[in-house]
Amino acid sequence: MKKKVVYSLVASLIAAGTATAIMAWELGPETTPMAKFFLIFFGAIIVLQCIPALLLFGCIVKEVAFGARKTALVENQSKTSASS
């Protein structure tokens, strides 16, 4: 399967699981189903915005950790080819 399909399936499973958990959770006697849907909706927005943020953060950390080494290798190769 393509990564995009897998990621969308995982995101929808997380959203459905969160919705099920909140609907089953008793929040008090005066909590209406509409209030629970409100919490589900904004909870899903927050969760689905955290996934791309974490992916971006991982890419930034990877680039900081390994990007300097790649730049140094390219500079060394260009110096050795220029001197020969």
Protein Blocks (a to p, Z undefined) as FASTA:
>chain_A
ZZklmmmmmmmmmmmmmmmmmmmpccbjklcfklmmmmmmmmmmmmmmmmmmmmmmmmmm
mmmmmmmmmmmmmmmmmmmmmmZZ
